[in-house]
């Protein structure tokens, strides 16, 4: 059986959760609790491009918010 996340011919959604984390999701599957649709049904690559463009900081939102401003920018080394 083929993994539905790898099916190039299927349509997908891009989801986001309260922590600002994104997920590629097959459009035929129910959206899991705690996630909402951020990009409507589209080709797999279109959704992946959207996720890659918008999810620039992989840290959960709660971690970003708890980090001092000096350390919150991506690629900024923290010395504390």
PDB file with one MODEL, atoms N, CA, C and O in Angstrom:
MODEL        1
ATOM      1  N   UNK A   1       0.846  -1.186   0.000  1.00  0.00           N
ATOM      2  CA  UNK A   1       0.000   0.000   0.000  1.00  0.00           C
ATOM      3  C   UNK A   1       0.885   1.242   0.000  1.00  0.00           C
ATOM      4  O   UNK A   1       1.856   1.325   0.752  1.00  0.00           O
ATOM      5  N   UNK A   2       0.548   2.181  -0.830  1.00  0.00           N
ATOM      6  CA  UNK A   2       1.315   3.418  -0.968  1.00  0.00           C
ATOM      7  C   UNK A   2       0.979   4.388   0.167  1.00  0.00           C
ATOM      8  O   UNK A   2      -0.182   4.532   0.550  1.00  0.00           O
ATOM      9  N   UNK A   3       2.002   5.045   0.693  1.00  0.00           N
ATOM     10  CA  UNK A   3       1.817   6.048   1.732  1.00  0.00           C
ATOM     11  C   UNK A   3       1.067   7.234   1.128  1.00  0.00           C
ATOM     12  O   UNK A   3       1.536   7.800   0.140  1.00  0.00           O
ATOM     13  N   UNK A   4      -0.083   7.634   1.687  1.00  0.00           N
ATOM     14  CA  UNK A   4      -0.853   8.743   1.094  1.00  0.00           C
ATOM     15  C   UNK A   4      -0.098  10.076   1.106  1.00  0.00           C
ATOM     16  O   UNK A   4      -0.404  10.958   0.303  1.00  0.00           O
ATOM     17  N   UNK A   5       0.876  10.238   1.997  1.00  0.00           N
ATOM     18  CA  UNK A   5       1.647  11.483   2.055  1.00  0.00           C
ATOM     19  C   UNK A   5       2.641  11.589   0.901  1.00  0.00           C
ATOM     20  O   UNK A   5       3.129  12.679   0.601  1.00  0.00           O
ATOM     21  N   UNK A   6       2.944  10.468   0.256  1.00  0.00           N
ATOM     22  CA  UNK A   6       3.893  10.454  -0.851  1.00  0.00           C
ATOM     23  C   UNK A   6       3.220  10.420  -2.222  1.00  0.00           C
ATOM     24  O   UNK A   6       3.908  10.411  -3.243  1.00  0.00           O
ATOM     25  N   UNK A   7       1.913  10.403  -2.260  1.00  0.00           N
ATOM     26  CA  UNK A   7       1.177  10.284  -3.516  1.00  0.00           C
ATOM     27  C   UNK A   7       1.149  11.618  -4.256  1.00  0.00           C
ATOM     28  O   UNK A   7       0.385  12.517  -3.903  1.00  0.00           O
ATOM     29  N   UNK A   8       1.974  11.738  -5.269  1.00  0.00           N
ATOM     30  CA  UNK A   8       2.081  12.981  -6.065  1.00  0.00           C
ATOM     31  C   UNK A   8       0.794  13.317  -6.808  1.00  0.00           C
ATOM     32  O   UNK A   8       0.584  14.473  -7.175  1.00  0.00           O
ATOM     33  N   UNK A   9      -0.069  12.334  -7.036  1.00  0.00           N
ATOM     34  CA  UNK A   9      -1.288  12.582  -7.815  1.00  0.00           C
ATOM     35  C   UNK A   9      -2.478  13.004  -6.943  1.00  0.00           C
ATOM     36  O   UNK A   9      -3.522  13.387  -7.473  1.00  0.00           O
ATOM     37  N   UNK A  10      -2.336  12.939  -5.641  1.00  0.00           N
ATOM     38  CA  UNK A  10      -3.424  13.313  -4.732  1.00  0.00           C
ATOM     39  C   UNK A  10      -3.410  14.810  -4.441  1.00  0.00           C
ATOM     40  O   UNK A  10      -2.430  15.508  -4.703  1.00  0.00           O
ATOM     41  N   UNK A  11      -4.520  15.277  -3.894  1.00  0.00           N
ATOM     42  CA  UNK A  11      -4.601  16.658  -3.438  1.00  0.00           C
ATOM     43  C   UNK A  11      -4.386  16.696  -1.930  1.00  0.00           C
ATOM     44  O   UNK A  11      -4.727  15.760  -1.207  1.00  0.00           O
ATOM     45  N   UNK A  12      -3.810  17.805  -1.481  1.00  0.00           N
ATOM     46  CA  UNK A  12      -3.447  17.950  -0.082  1.00  0.00           C
ATOM     47  C   UNK A  12      -3.936  19.275   0.465  1.00  0.00           C
ATOM     48  O   UNK A  12      -4.403  20.145  -0.270  1.00  0.00           O
ATOM     49  N   UNK A  13      -3.815  19.403   1.784  1.00  0.00           N
ATOM     50  CA  UNK A  13      -4.063  20.639   2.504  1.00  0.00           C
ATOM     51  C   UNK A  13      -2.794  20.982   3.260  1.00  0.00           C
ATOM     52  O   UNK A  13      -1.974  20.105   3.532  1.00  0.00           O
ATOM     53  N   UNK A  14      -2.629  22.232   3.597  1.00  0.00           N
ATOM     54  CA  UNK A  14      -1.590  22.626   4.544  1.00  0.00           C
ATOM     55  C   UNK A  14      -2.326  23.006   5.822  1.00  0.00           C
ATOM     56  O   UNK A  14      -3.263  23.804   5.801  1.00  0.00           O
ATOM     57  N   UNK A  15      -1.887  22.424   6.935  1.00  0.00           N
ATOM     58  CA  UNK A  15      -2.507  22.673   8.226  1.00  0.00           C
ATOM     59  C   UNK A  15      -1.551  23.422   9.138  1.00  0.00           C
ATOM     60  O   UNK A  15      -0.339  23.424   8.922  1.00  0.00           O
ATOM     61  N   UNK A  16      -2.113  24.061  10.164  1.00  0.00           N
ATOM     62  CA  UNK A  16      -1.319  24.718  11.205  1.00  0.00           C
ATOM     63  C   UNK A  16      -1.985  24.433  12.549  1.00  0.00           C
ATOM     64  O   UNK A  16      -3.207  24.310  12.637  1.00  0.00           O
ATOM     65  N   UNK A  17      -1.160  24.331  13.595  1.00  0.00           N
ATOM     66  CA  UNK A  17      -1.715  24.136  14.934  1.00  0.00           C
ATOM     67  C   UNK A  17      -1.452  25.370  15.797  1.00  0.00           C
ATOM     68  O   UNK A  17      -0.865  26.343  15.325  1.00  0.00           O
ATOM     69  N   UNK A  18      -1.877  25.333  17.035  1.00  0.00           N
ATOM     70  CA  UNK A  18      -1.745  26.487  17.931  1.00  0.00           C
ATOM     71  C   UNK A  18      -0.297  26.837  18.228  1.00  0.00           C
ATOM     72  O   UNK A  18      -0.010  27.965  18.628  1.00  0.00           O
ATOM     73  N   UNK A  19       0.618  25.899  18.043  1.00  0.00           N
ATOM     74  CA  UNK A  19       2.048  26.145  18.261  1.00  0.00           C
ATOM     75  C   UNK A  19       2.738  26.687  17.015  1.00  0.00           C
ATOM     76  O   UNK A  19       3.954  26.874  17.005  1.00  0.00           O
ATOM     77  N   UNK A  20       1.950  26.942  15.954  1.00  0.00           N
ATOM     78  CA  UNK A  20       2.521  27.488  14.726  1.00  0.00           C
ATOM     79  C   UNK A  20       3.271  26.461  13.898  1.00  0.00           C
ATOM     80  O   UNK A  20       4.070  26.820  13.034  1.00  0.00           O
ATOM     81  N   UNK A  21       3.019  25.196  14.156  1.00  0.00           N
ATOM     82  CA  UNK A  21       3.655  24.119  13.397  1.00  0.00           C
ATOM     83  C   UNK A  21       2.757  23.764  12.213  1.00  0.00           C
ATOM     84  O   UNK A  21       1.532  23.757  12.333  1.00  0.00           O
ATOM     85  N   UNK A  22       3.369  23.473  11.087  1.00  0.00           N
ATOM     86  CA  UNK A  22       2.640  23.175   9.860  1.00  0.00           C
ATOM     87  C   UNK A  22       2.664  21.687   9.560  1.00  0.00           C
ATOM     88  O   UNK A  22       3.541  20.960  10.027  1.00  0.00           O
ATOM     89  N   UNK A  23       1.690  21.243   8.775  1.00  0.00           N
ATOM     90  CA  UNK A  23       1.638  19.850   8.360  1.00  0.00           C
ATOM     91  C   UNK A  23       1.026  19.748   6.970  1.00  0.00           C
ATOM     92  O   UNK A  23       0.062  20.442   6.644  1.00  0.00           O
ATOM     93  N   UNK A  24       1.599  18.878   6.167  1.00  0.00           N
ATOM     94  CA  UNK A  24       1.001  18.477   4.900  1.00  0.00           C
ATOM     95  C   UNK A  24      -0.042  17.425   5.244  1.00  0.00           C
ATOM     96  O   UNK A  24       0.234  16.522   6.035  1.00  0.00           O
ATOM     97  N   UNK A  25      -1.236  17.524   4.664  1.00  0.00           N
ATOM     98  CA  UNK A  25      -2.299  16.600   5.042  1.00  0.00           C
ATOM     99  C   UNK A  25      -3.099  16.181   3.824  1.00  0.00           C
ATOM    100  O   UNK A  25      -3.508  17.038   3.041  1.00  0.00           O
ATOM    101  N   UNK A  26      -3.339  14.871   3.637  1.00  0.00           N
ATOM    102  CA  UNK A  26      -4.164  14.418   2.507  1.00  0.00           C
ATOM    103  C   UNK A  26      -5.569  14.999   2.617  1.00  0.00           C
ATOM    104  O   UNK A  26      -6.168  14.987   3.692  1.00  0.00           O
ATOM    105  N   UNK A  27      -6.088  15.504   1.513  1.00  0.00           N
ATOM    106  CA  UNK A  27      -7.397  16.176   1.547  1.00  0.00           C
ATOM    107  C   UNK A  27      -8.548  15.222   1.854  1.00  0.00           C
ATOM    108  O   UNK A  27      -9.603  15.664   2.309  1.00  0.00           O
ATOM    109  N   UNK A  28      -8.367  13.923   1.614  1.00  0.00           N
ATOM    110  CA  UNK A  28      -9.447  12.967   1.872  1.00  0.00           C
ATOM    111  C   UNK A  28      -9.593  12.646   3.365  1.00  0.00           C
ATOM    112  O   UNK A  28     -10.626  12.124   3.786  1.00  0.00           O
ATOM    113  N   UNK A  29      -8.572  12.952   4.160  1.00  0.00           N
ATOM    114  CA  UNK A  29      -8.586  12.600   5.575  1.00  0.00           C
ATOM    115  C   UNK A  29      -9.158  13.744   6.416  1.00  0.00           C
ATOM    116  O   UNK A  29      -8.981  14.915   6.080  1.00  0.00           O
ATOM    117  N   UNK A  30      -9.832  13.406   7.493  1.00  0.00           N
ATOM    118  CA  UNK A  30     -10.365  14.419   8.407  1.00  0.00           C
ATOM    119  C   UNK A  30      -9.204  15.191   9.036  1.00  0.00           C
ATOM    120  O   UNK A  30      -8.163  14.623   9.365  1.00  0.00           O
ATOM    121  N   UNK A  31      -9.409  16.481   9.191  1.00  0.00           N
ATOM    122  CA  UNK A  31      -8.407  17.320   9.854  1.00  0.00           C
ATOM    123  C   UNK A  31      -8.408  16.932  11.331  1.00  0.00           C
ATOM    124  O   UNK A  31      -9.464  16.915  11.963  1.00  0.00           O
ATOM    125  N   UNK A  32      -7.238  16.622  11.887  1.00  0.00           N
ATOM    126  CA  UNK A  32      -7.192  16.200  13.290  1.00  0.00           C
ATOM    127  C   UNK A  32      -7.511  17.349  14.250  1.00  0.00           C
ATOM    128  O   UNK A  32      -7.303  18.517  13.923  1.00  0.00           O
ATOM    129  N   UNK A  33      -8.017  17.005  15.436  1.00  0.00           N
ATOM    130  CA  UNK A  33      -8.300  18.052  16.436  1.00  0.00           C
ATOM    131  C   UNK A  33      -7.050  18.867  16.739  1.00  0.00           C
ATOM    132  O   UNK A  33      -5.946  18.328  16.824  1.00  0.00           O
ATOM    133  N   UNK A  34      -7.240  20.175  16.899  1.00  0.00           N
ATOM    134  CA  UNK A  34      -6.127  21.059  17.215  1.00  0.00           C
ATOM    135  C   UNK A  34      -5.429  21.632  15.997  1.00  0.00           C
ATOM    136  O   UNK A  34      -4.515  22.445  16.137  1.00  0.00           O
ATOM    137  N   UNK A  35      -5.834  21.231  14.824  1.00  0.00           N
ATOM    138  CA  UNK A  35      -5.240  21.712  13.576  1.00  0.00           C
ATOM    139  C   UNK A  35      -6.311  22.430  12.772  1.00  0.00           C
ATOM    140  O   UNK A  35      -7.493  22.096  12.855  1.00  0.00           O
ATOM    141  N   UNK A  36      -5.884  23.434  11.983  1.00  0.00           N
ATOM    142  CA  UNK A  36      -6.832  24.115  11.093  1.00  0.00           C
ATOM    143  C   UNK A  36      -6.191  24.247   9.710  1.00  0.00           C
ATOM    144  O   UNK A  36      -4.968  24.260   9.565  1.00  0.00           O
ATOM    145  N   UNK A  37      -7.045  24.342   8.717  1.00  0.00           N
ATOM    146  CA  UNK A  37      -6.587  24.464   7.329  1.00  0.00           C
ATOM    147  C   UNK A  37      -6.070  25.877   7.116  1.00  0.00           C
ATOM    148  O   UNK A  37      -6.768  26.853   7.391  1.00  0.00           O
ATOM    149  N   UNK A  38      -4.833  25.978   6.622  1.00  0.00           N
ATOM    150  CA  UNK A  38      -4.223  27.280   6.339  1.00  0.00           C
ATOM    151  C   UNK A  38      -4.056  27.482   4.827  1.00  0.00           C
ATOM    152  O   UNK A  38      -3.916  28.611   4.358  1.00  0.00           O
ATOM    153  N   UNK A  39      -4.073  26.382   4.071  1.00  0.00           N
ATOM    154  CA  UNK A  39      -4.020  26.439   2.603  1.00  0.00           C
ATOM    155  C   UNK A  39      -4.964  25.374   2.076  1.00  0.00           C
ATOM    156  O   UNK A  39      -4.852  24.197   2.420  1.00  0.00           O
ATOM    157  N   UNK A  40      -5.893  25.801   1.240  1.00  0.00           N
ATOM    158  CA  UNK A  40      -6.924  24.906   0.729  1.00  0.00           C
ATOM    159  C   UNK A  40      -6.353  23.828  -0.195  1.00  0.00           C
ATOM    160  O   UNK A  40      -5.175  23.848  -0.551  1.00  0.00           O
ATOM    161  N   UNK A  41      -7.197  22.916  -0.558  1.00  0.00           N
ATOM    162  CA  UNK A  41      -6.851  21.762  -1.382  1.00  0.00           C
ATOM    163  C   UNK A  41      -6.057  22.171  -2.621  1.00  0.00           C
ATOM    164  O   UNK A  41      -6.460  23.052  -3.381  1.00  0.00           O
ATOM    165  N   UNK A  42      -4.914  21.501  -2.801  1.00  0.00           N
ATOM    166  CA  UNK A  42      -4.042  21.793  -3.946  1.00  0.00           C
ATOM    167  C   UNK A  42      -3.104  20.603  -4.155  1.00  0.00           C
ATOM    168  O   UNK A  42      -3.115  19.636  -3.394  1.00  0.00           O
ATOM    169  N   UNK A  43      -2.302  20.704  -5.197  1.00  0.00           N
ATOM    170  CA  UNK A  43      -1.313  19.663  -5.472  1.00  0.00           C
ATOM    171  C   UNK A  43      -0.314  19.575  -4.321  1.00  0.00           C
ATOM    172  O   UNK A  43      -0.093  20.553  -3.607  1.00  0.00           O
ATOM    173  N   UNK A  44       0.275  18.420  -4.148  1.00  0.00           N
ATOM    174  CA  UNK A  44       1.236  18.177  -3.060  1.00  0.00           C
ATOM    175  C   UNK A  44       2.347  19.220  -3.051  1.00  0.00           C
ATOM    176  O   UNK A  44       2.641  19.807  -2.009  1.00  0.00           O
ATOM    177  N   UNK A  45       2.965  19.455  -4.204  1.00  0.00           N
ATOM    178  CA  UNK A  45       4.075  20.415  -4.274  1.00  0.00           C
ATOM    179  C   UNK A  45       3.638  21.840  -3.959  1.00  0.00           C
ATOM    180  O   UNK A  45       4.406  22.606  -3.378  1.00  0.00           O
ATOM    181  N   UNK A  46       2.426  22.201  -4.333  1.00  0.00           N
ATOM    182  CA  UNK A  46       1.912  23.537  -4.022  1.00  0.00           C
ATOM    183  C   UNK A  46       1.797  23.718  -2.514  1.00  0.00           C
ATOM    184  O   UNK A  46       2.187  24.757  -1.980  1.00  0.00           O
ATOM    185  N   UNK A  47       1.266  22.715  -1.828  1.00  0.00           N
ATOM    186  CA  UNK A  47       1.140  22.790  -0.371  1.00  0.00           C
ATOM    187  C   UNK A  47       2.513  22.780   0.301  1.00  0.00           C
ATOM    188  O   UNK A  47       2.740  23.517   1.260  1.00  0.00           O
ATOM    189  N   UNK A  48       3.421  21.954  -0.196  1.00  0.00           N
ATOM    190  CA  UNK A  48       4.772  21.928   0.375  1.00  0.00           C
ATOM    191  C   UNK A  48       5.483  23.259   0.171  1.00  0.00           C
ATOM    192  O   UNK A  48       6.181  23.731   1.068  1.00  0.00           O
ATOM    193  N   UNK A  49       5.313  23.865  -0.993  1.00  0.00           N
ATOM    194  CA  UNK A  49       5.908  25.187  -1.243  1.00  0.00           C
ATOM    195  C   UNK A  49       5.351  26.214  -0.265  1.00  0.00           C
ATOM    196  O   UNK A  49       6.096  27.041   0.263  1.00  0.00           O
ATOM    197  N   UNK A  50       4.044  26.164  -0.023  1.00  0.00           N
ATOM    198  CA  UNK A  50       3.422  27.090   0.918  1.00  0.00           C
ATOM    199  C   UNK A  50       4.013  26.900   2.323  1.00  0.00           C
ATOM    200  O   UNK A  50       4.374  27.871   2.988  1.00  0.00           O
ATOM    201  N   UNK A  51       4.106  25.663   2.757  1.00  0.00           N
ATOM    202  CA  UNK A  51       4.661  25.365   4.080  1.00  0.00           C
ATOM    203  C   UNK A  51       6.102  25.844   4.171  1.00  0.00           C
ATOM    204  O   UNK A  51       6.476  26.498   5.145  1.00  0.00           O
ATOM    205  N   UNK A  52       6.906  25.531   3.180  1.00  0.00           N
ATOM    206  CA  UNK A  52       8.316  25.940   3.201  1.00  0.00           C
ATOM    207  C   UNK A  52       8.478  27.459   3.197  1.00  0.00           C
ATOM    208  O   UNK A  52       9.415  27.982   3.800  1.00  0.00           O
ATOM    209  N   UNK A  53       7.590  28.160   2.535  1.00  0.00           N
ATOM    210  CA  UNK A  53       7.652  29.625   2.483  1.00  0.00           C
ATOM    211  C   UNK A  53       7.245  30.257   3.809  1.00  0.00           C
ATOM    212  O   UNK A  53       7.814  31.275   4.203  1.00  0.00           O
ATOM    213  N   UNK A  54       6.274  29.673   4.500  1.00  0.00           N
ATOM    214  CA  UNK A  54       5.704  30.298   5.691  1.00  0.00           C
ATOM    215  C   UNK A  54       6.243  29.759   7.019  1.00  0.00           C
ATOM    216  O   UNK A  54       6.205  30.462   8.028  1.00  0.00           O
ATOM    217  N   UNK A  55       6.738  28.533   7.029  1.00  0.00           N
ATOM    218  CA  UNK A  55       7.235  27.951   8.293  1.00  0.00           C
ATOM    219  C   UNK A  55       8.743  28.115   8.332  1.00  0.00           C
ATOM    220  O   UNK A  55       9.491  27.194   8.004  1.00  0.00           O
ATOM    221  N   UNK A  56       9.174  29.290   8.736  1.00  0.00           N
ATOM    222  CA  UNK A  56      10.595  29.633   8.680  1.00  0.00           C
ATOM    223  C   UNK A  56      11.315  29.404  10.003  1.00  0.00           C
ATOM    224  O   UNK A  56      12.546  29.424  10.047  1.00  0.00           O
ATOM    225  N   UNK A  57      10.574  29.190  11.066  1.00  0.00           N
ATOM    226  CA  UNK A  57      11.165  28.924  12.375  1.00  0.00           C
ATOM    227  C   UNK A  57      10.515  27.663  12.917  1.00  0.00           C
ATOM    228  O   UNK A  57       9.323  27.660  13.227  1.00  0.00           O
ATOM    229  N   UNK A  58      11.283  26.600  13.031  1.00  0.00           N
ATOM    230  CA  UNK A  58      10.732  25.299  13.400  1.00  0.00           C
ATOM    231  C   UNK A  58      10.386  25.189  14.886  1.00  0.00           C
ATOM    232  O   UNK A  58       9.764  24.213  15.306  1.00  0.00           O
ATOM    233  N   UNK A  59      10.781  26.176  15.677  1.00  0.00           N
ATOM    234  CA  UNK A  59      10.485  26.103  17.103  1.00  0.00           C
ATOM    235  C   UNK A  59       8.996  26.300  17.349  1.00  0.00           C
ATOM    236  O   UNK A  59       8.353  27.080  16.647  1.00  0.00           O
ATOM    237  N   UNK A  60       8.436  25.598  18.343  1.00  0.00           N
ATOM    238  CA  UNK A  60       7.035  25.829  18.695  1.00  0.00           C
ATOM    239  C   UNK A  60       6.837  27.262  19.176  1.00  0.00           C
ATOM    240  O   UNK A  60       7.747  27.865  19.744  1.00  0.00           O
ATOM    241  N   UNK A  61       5.655  27.795  18.947  1.00  0.00           N
ATOM    242  CA  UNK A  61       5.326  29.172  19.311  1.00  0.00           C
ATOM    243  C   UNK A  61       5.598  29.447  20.795  1.00  0.00           C
ATOM    244  O   UNK A  61       6.082  30.522  21.151  1.00  0.00           O
ATOM    245  N   UNK A  62       5.289  28.478  21.654  1.00  0.00           N
ATOM    246  CA  UNK A  62       5.503  28.679  23.095  1.00  0.00           C
ATOM    247  C   UNK A  62       6.987  28.851  23.418  1.00  0.00           C
ATOM    248  O   UNK A  62       7.338  29.610  24.321  1.00  0.00           O
ATOM    249  N   UNK A  63       7.844  28.167  22.701  1.00  0.00           N
ATOM    250  CA  UNK A  63       9.285  28.316  22.910  1.00  0.00           C
ATOM    251  C   UNK A  63       9.765  29.672  22.392  1.00  0.00           C
ATOM    252  O   UNK A  63      10.566  30.339  23.046  1.00  0.00           O
ATOM    253  N   UNK A  64       9.284  30.074  21.236  1.00  0.00           N
ATOM    254  CA  UNK A  64       9.656  31.373  20.666  1.00  0.00           C
ATOM    255  C   UNK A  64       9.266  32.484  21.634  1.00  0.00           C
ATOM    256  O   UNK A  64      10.050  33.398  21.892  1.00  0.00           O
ATOM    257  N   UNK A  65       8.044  32.399  22.167  1.00  0.00           N
ATOM    258  CA  UNK A  65       7.553  33.440  23.064  1.00  0.00           C
ATOM    259  C   UNK A  65       8.276  33.457  24.407  1.00  0.00           C
ATOM    260  O   UNK A  65       8.303  34.488  25.078  1.00  0.00           O
ATOM    261  N   UNK A  66       8.858  32.335  24.807  1.00  0.00           N
ATOM    262  CA  UNK A  66       9.561  32.282  26.090  1.00  0.00           C
ATOM    263  C   UNK A  66      11.039  32.631  25.975  1.00  0.00           C
ATOM    264  O   UNK A  66      11.738  32.730  26.983  1.00  0.00           O
ATOM    265  N   UNK A  67      11.511  32.816  24.751  1.00  0.00           N
ATOM    266  CA  UNK A  67      12.910  33.120  24.506  1.00  0.00           C
ATOM    267  C   UNK A  67      13.105  34.632  24.498  1.00  0.00           C
ATOM    268  O   UNK A  67      12.305  35.354  23.903  1.00  0.00           O
ATOM    269  N   UNK A  68      14.169  35.122  25.158  1.00  0.00           N
ATOM    270  CA  UNK A  68      14.442  36.569  25.106  1.00  0.00           C
ATOM    271  C   UNK A  68      14.585  37.046  23.664  1.00  0.00           C
ATOM    272  O   UNK A  68      15.001  36.288  22.788  1.00  0.00           O
ATOM    273  N   UNK A  69      14.232  38.322  23.425  1.00  0.00           N
ATOM    274  CA  UNK A  69      14.277  38.881  22.078  1.00  0.00           C
ATOM    275  C   UNK A  69      15.625  38.689  21.402  1.00  0.00           C
ATOM    276  O   UNK A  69      15.671  38.469  20.192  1.00  0.00           O
ATOM    277  N   UNK A  70      16.697  38.765  22.127  1.00  0.00           N
ATOM    278  CA  UNK A  70      18.029  38.640  21.537  1.00  0.00           C
ATOM    279  C   UNK A  70      18.245  37.272  20.921  1.00  0.00           C
ATOM    280  O   UNK A  70      19.086  37.116  20.035  1.00  0.00           O
ATOM    281  N   UNK A  71      17.506  36.293  21.372  1.00  0.00           N
ATOM    282  CA  UNK A  71      17.698  34.929  20.870  1.00  0.00           C
ATOM    283  C   UNK A  71      16.562  34.468  19.965  1.00  0.00           C
ATOM    284  O   UNK A  71      16.601  33.340  19.474  1.00  0.00           O
ATOM    285  N   UNK A  72      15.568  35.291  19.732  1.00  0.00           N
ATOM    286  CA  UNK A  72      14.376  34.826  19.033  1.00  0.00           C
ATOM    287  C   UNK A  72      14.492  34.818  17.520  1.00  0.00           C
ATOM    288  O   UNK A  72      13.719  34.133  16.850  1.00  0.00           O
ATOM    289  N   UNK A  73      15.434  35.559  16.969  1.00  0.00           N
ATOM    290  CA  UNK A  73      15.574  35.581  15.515  1.00  0.00           C
ATOM    291  C   UNK A  73      16.240  34.294  15.042  1.00  0.00           C
ATOM    292  O   UNK A  73      17.184  33.815  15.670  1.00  0.00           O
ATOM    293  N   UNK A  74      15.746  33.724  13.924  1.00  0.00           N
ATOM    294  CA  UNK A  74      16.381  32.523  13.393  1.00  0.00           C
ATOM    295  C   UNK A  74      17.863  32.786  13.099  1.00  0.00           C
ATOM    296  O   UNK A  74      18.238  33.889  12.703  1.00  0.00           O
ATOM    297  N   UNK A  75      18.675  31.788  13.293  1.00  0.00           N
ATOM    298  CA  UNK A  75      20.121  31.840  13.013  1.00  0.00           C
ATOM    299  C   UNK A  75      20.855  32.827  13.903  1.00  0.00           C
ATOM    300  O   UNK A  75      21.964  33.245  13.571  1.00  0.00           O
ATOM    301  N   UNK A  76      20.262  33.209  15.025  1.00  0.00           N
ATOM    302  CA  UNK A  76      20.930  34.097  15.968  1.00  0.00           C
ATOM    303  C   UNK A  76      21.416  33.257  17.132  1.00  0.00           C
ATOM    304  O   UNK A  76      20.602  32.677  17.850  1.00  0.00           O
ATOM    305  N   UNK A  77      22.727  33.177  17.338  1.00  0.00           N
ATOM    306  CA  UNK A  77      23.230  32.366  18.447  1.00  0.00           C
ATOM    307  C   UNK A  77      22.877  33.002  19.788  1.00  0.00           C
ATOM    308  O   UNK A  77      22.945  34.222  19.937  1.00  0.00           O
ATOM    309  N   UNK A  78      22.504  32.184  20.753  1.00  0.00           N
ATOM    310  CA  UNK A  78      22.178  32.655  22.088  1.00  0.00           C
ATOM    311  C   UNK A  78      23.362  32.384  23.005  1.00  0.00           C
ATOM    312  O   UNK A  78      23.957  31.308  22.963  1.00  0.00           O
ATOM    313  N   UNK A  79      23.695  33.354  23.821  1.00  0.00           N
ATOM    314  CA  UNK A  79      24.828  33.186  24.723  1.00  0.00           C
ATOM    315  C   UNK A  79      24.396  33.056  26.163  1.00  0.00           C
ATOM    316  O   UNK A  79      25.235  32.889  27.049  1.00  0.00           O
ATOM    317  N   UNK A  80      23.105  33.130  26.414  1.00  0.00           N
ATOM    318  CA  UNK A  80      22.643  33.044  27.812  1.00  0.00           C
ATOM    319  C   UNK A  80      22.454  31.609  28.239  1.00  0.00           C
ATOM    320  O   UNK A  80      22.070  31.350  29.380  1.00  0.00           O
TER     321      UNK A  80
ENDMDL
END
